[in-house]
Amino acid sequence: MAKISRSPAQTLRHFLGNPLALGYLGIVLGVCLWVAVDAFSASSSGDAGFAGVWAVLATAPTSLLVPFEGPVALTGIPIGAFVQAVALGAMYRYVTERRARSIANGAAGA
């Protein structure tokens, strides 16, 4: 089978445009929205809580690798979400394309 050469943008679209990667990004977005609403409602009552930890945990372990401190450390959340979504998308594509190849080879051998 010939290798398909893709640009980096096409490769990212290939890995991010599947149900597993999009579902993961949707979950991370939902968690981040919940954290934002909780932080906004808690700021009026004076109790900030630990809701922000959930956003970091949803993107762990990649988000924990960002070596920043303070508010700049929040960049680890989108970086972690993006890296893990690409990894999940690559895994999804590998499994589905492998299955399609094995079905095609089985049908050709029959």
Backbone torsions as a table, in degrees:
resi	resn	phi	psi	omega
1	MET	NA	132.8	-177.4
2	ALA	-75.8	142.7	176.5
3	LYS	-74.3	136.3	177.2
4	ILE	-95.5	123.3	177.8
5	SER	-91.6	131.3	-178.6
6	ARG	-126.6	153.5	172.3
7	SER	-74.9	163.1	178.3
8	PRO	-57.9	-37.1	179.2
9	ALA	-66.2	-39.5	177.9
10	GLN	-67.7	-36.2	178.5
11	THR	-65.1	-44.5	177.2
12	LEU	-62.6	-42.2	178.7
13	ARG	-63.6	-37.3	179.0
14	HIS	-63.8	-41.0	-177.8
15	PHE	-82.9	-29.7	-177.5
16	LEU	-91.4	-14.5	-176.5
17	GLY	-93.6	53.6	176.6
18	ASN	-140.1	163.0	-173.7
19	PRO	-61.3	-35.6	-177.2
20	LEU	-68.2	-48.5	-179.9
21	ALA	-66.3	-43.0	179.8
22	LEU	-67.4	-36.4	176.7
23	GLY	-64.5	-42.5	178.0
24	TYR	-62.6	-45.5	179.0
25	LEU	-63.5	-33.9	176.5
26	GLY	-66.0	-40.5	177.9
27	ILE	-64.8	-44.3	179.4
28	VAL	-63.2	-41.8	177.8
29	LEU	-62.0	-42.5	177.9
30	GLY	-61.8	-43.1	178.3
31	VAL	-63.6	-42.6	-179.8
32	CYS	-65.9	-38.6	176.3
33	LEU	-65.2	-40.7	177.7
34	TRP	-62.7	-41.6	178.9
35	VAL	-63.8	-41.5	179.8
36	ALA	-64.5	-43.5	178.8
37	VAL	-64.9	-42.3	179.6
38	ASP	-64.8	-41.6	179.5
39	ALA	-66.0	-38.8	179.3
40	PHE	-67.6	-43.8	-179.5
41	SER	-71.6	-32.8	179.6
42	ALA	-75.9	-26.5	-179.4
43	SER	-67.1	-29.1	178.3
44	SER	-75.9	-26.7	-179.7
45	SER	-93.7	-12.8	178.9
46	GLY	91.3	-0.5	-180.0
47	ASP	-110.9	101.8	-176.6
48	ALA	-75.0	-35.7	178.2
49	GLY	70.5	-169.3	-178.5
50	PHE	-115.5	29.3	-178.0
51	ALA	-63.2	-32.4	-179.3
52	GLY	-62.9	-21.5	179.2
53	VAL	-64.9	-31.5	-178.9
54	TRP	-64.0	-36.4	178.3
55	ALA	-66.3	-38.7	177.9
56	VAL	-69.1	-41.4	-179.9
57	LEU	-67.0	-31.7	179.3
58	ALA	-67.9	-24.3	-179.4
59	THR	-111.5	7.7	178.4
60	ALA	-71.5	150.8	6.6
61	PRO	-88.9	-10.0	-175.5
62	THR	-63.6	-40.2	-178.9
63	SER	-66.8	-22.5	179.4
64	LEU	-78.6	-10.6	-179.9
65	LEU	-84.1	-9.8	179.4
66	VAL	-74.5	120.3	-171.3
67	PRO	-87.4	30.4	-178.5
68	PHE	-97.5	164.8	175.3
69	GLU	-125.7	159.2	177.4
70	GLY	76.1	-155.4	-177.7
71	PRO	-63.1	-25.7	179.3
72	VAL	-66.9	-23.4	179.4
73	ALA	-65.1	-18.9	178.2
74	LEU	-65.8	-15.0	175.7
75	THR	-66.7	-17.7	177.7
76	GLY	-66.7	-26.2	-178.6
77	ILE	-68.1	-54.3	178.5
78	PRO	-68.1	-33.6	177.7
79	ILE	-64.2	-46.3	178.7
80	GLY	-62.7	-42.1	179.4
81	ALA	-63.1	-43.1	-178.9
82	PHE	-65.6	-47.8	-178.2
83	VAL	-62.6	-43.6	-178.5
84	GLN	-71.9	-33.0	176.2
85	ALA	-65.9	-39.5	176.8
86	VAL	-64.5	-42.3	179.2
87	ALA	-64.1	-43.5	177.8
88	LEU	-65.0	-39.3	177.7
89	GLY	-65.0	-39.9	177.8
90	ALA	-64.6	-41.0	178.1
91	MET	-64.5	-43.0	179.4
92	TYR	-61.6	-46.5	179.6
93	ARG	-63.7	-40.8	179.8
94	TYR	-60.8	-46.9	-177.5
95	VAL	-67.6	-45.2	-176.9
96	THR	-70.8	-38.4	178.8
97	GLU	-71.9	-33.1	176.9
98	ARG	-65.7	-42.0	178.7
99	ARG	-64.5	-41.4	179.6
100	ALA	-64.8	-38.7	178.0
101	ARG	-65.7	-40.7	-178.6
102	SER	-69.2	-34.3	176.3
103	ILE	-68.2	-42.3	179.3
104	ALA	-65.1	-40.1	178.0
105	ASN	-68.6	-36.7	177.9
106	GLY	-67.6	-38.4	179.3
107	ALA	-71.2	-34.3	179.7
108	ALA	-72.0	-30.9	-178.4
109	GLY	-79.5	-14.7	-175.8
110	ALA	-80.9	NA	NA
